[in-house]
Amino acid sequence: MLYLCDEGGLPLHRIPPTIQAPGFEFSAYLKSPYNSRLNQQGILDLGELDPRLSKAIEESKDQLRTHFKARQADDTRSLVERWKQEAVYPYKDESETPVKTAERQVFDIVALNVATALPDLKLKIGEINASN
C-alpha cells in the first residue's frame, strides 16, 4: 500500500500503489503537511483529484519503480553469481558480440522470472546437481 501520512508519519489514508514489483511486498509512506490539510478538510480520500497531491503520488510511484528495478537487477546479479558458483549457469565466457550479449541478458531475465515465480524449482535444480 501507499500510505498518505501527515508530517509526523501518521497514516491518514491509503491507496493501492498500482505499480509492478513482482516478488516484492512493500508499504510506502508519503509524508506531507499538505496531506494533513486535505484530511482536515475531509477530502484526503479524494486527494488524487488534487493536482498537487496527484503529482506527488505519481512521483512517489516513479521512485518506487526505480527502486524495485534496481533491486531486481541486484537480485539477478546475485542469482547469476550463485549459478556460476554452482556451475549450472549455461554461459562460460563473456559475450563476444552484441547478439550474444543480448541472448545472455534475455536468458538472465527469463531465468530470474522463472526462479521467482517457481521457488520450488530452485530446490529441484539443486537436488539434480547434488545427485550428479
N, C-alpha and C positions, 0 to 999 in steps of 0.2 A: 504494500500500500504506500501511497504518497500522502503523508500527513501534513496538513496546513496547520502550523503552530504559531502561537504568539511569540513575542520577542524573547521570552524566557524558555521556550521549547515545549510548552504545554500544548498537546494536540487539541485542536478545536474542531477539525473536520478532516475527513479522509476521502481520497479519491483513488480509483484504480490507476496505476501508472501507465497502463496501455503501451508498454514497451516490450520488445522481445529480449529476454535474458534467459535462454534455456539453461537449465541446470543450476540456476541461482534463485534462492528465495531471499527477499530483502524487504526492508522498510526504509523509506527515505523521508526526511523531515525538512520542510521548507518553513524556516522561521522568519517572521517579519512583524513589525508593529502594524503594518497595513492589514495583515490577517486579523489582528485584534480589532481594528477599526471596523472592518467588514462584519466581524462577528457581533460587535456591539450594535451594529445597525440591523442585525438579523438577516444579513444577505450573504454570509460567507458560503453557504451551500449553493448559492448561485454565482459564486465568485469567478467561475471560469468564463462567465459572460462579461466580467470586468476586464477591460483591455490590459490594465497594468498587471493584474494577477494572472491573467491568461498568458501574458508574455513571460512572467516569472516561472509559471508552471512548465511552459514549453522549453525554456532554458534549462530548467531542472531535469526534464526528460532527456534533453540533449547531453547533459553532463552524465546522466546515468547510462545512456547508450555508450558514450565514450569510455566510461569506467568499465562496463561489462565487456566491451570489445577488447580492452587491454587485459582484463582478467582472463578472457577466453584465450587470447594469444599466449599468455603466460602458462595457462593450463596445457595448451597444445605443445608448447616447448618442453614442459616438464614431462608430459606423457611420451613424446617422441624420444626424449633423452632416456627415459626408462626403457622404452622398447629397444633402443640401441644397446643399452647395457645388458638387456636380456637376450640380445642377438635375435630379435624377432622383427626388427624393422627391415623392410624389403630393400631399402636403398643403402648401399655400402659407401659409395663415393659421392662427393659433392657434385651437384648438377653442372654439366659442362655447357649446355645450350639453354636458351630461353624456353624451348619446348620441354626439356627435361625438368627445368626449374618449375614450370607451370604444372607439370604432371605430379611432381612431388608435393607442391602446395595443395593441389586438389586431393591427393591421397591423404595428406595430413588433416584437411578439413573433414573429409568423409569419415576417416578413421576415428577422429575425435568425436564426431556426432554419433557414430555407432557406439563407441565406448561409453558415451554419456547416456544415450538412450537405452542401452542394454548392459547395465553394470555387471550382470552375471556372466556376460561374455568374457570379461577380463579374467574372471576366475577360471573359466574353461580354457582359455588360451594358456594361462599359467599351468594348469593341470596337464595340458597336452605337452608343453615344453618340459615339464618335470618328468614325464614318463618317457621322453626320448633320450 
